[in-house]
Amino acid sequence: MNQELNMKFMSIAMKHLQEGKSFLTDKGIELDVHDLQPALEMLMSVMGEAYDLGYEDGKNEE
């Protein structure tokens, strides 16, 4: 995945980080700073796969 796209994904993830953290806290799941990095990496992987899927789908529609 290219660096520019990765930075856009990180920006999206950071925009929604507090909402996600609040959701988990309300469910009794506490995240500390050490937990955030693996959670963000997982989210970035999901967003990358979703992007790739959309990209391939878009190419097939042409």
Secondary structure as UniProt FT lines:
FT   HELIX           3..26
FT   TURN            27..28
FT   HELIX           33..61
//
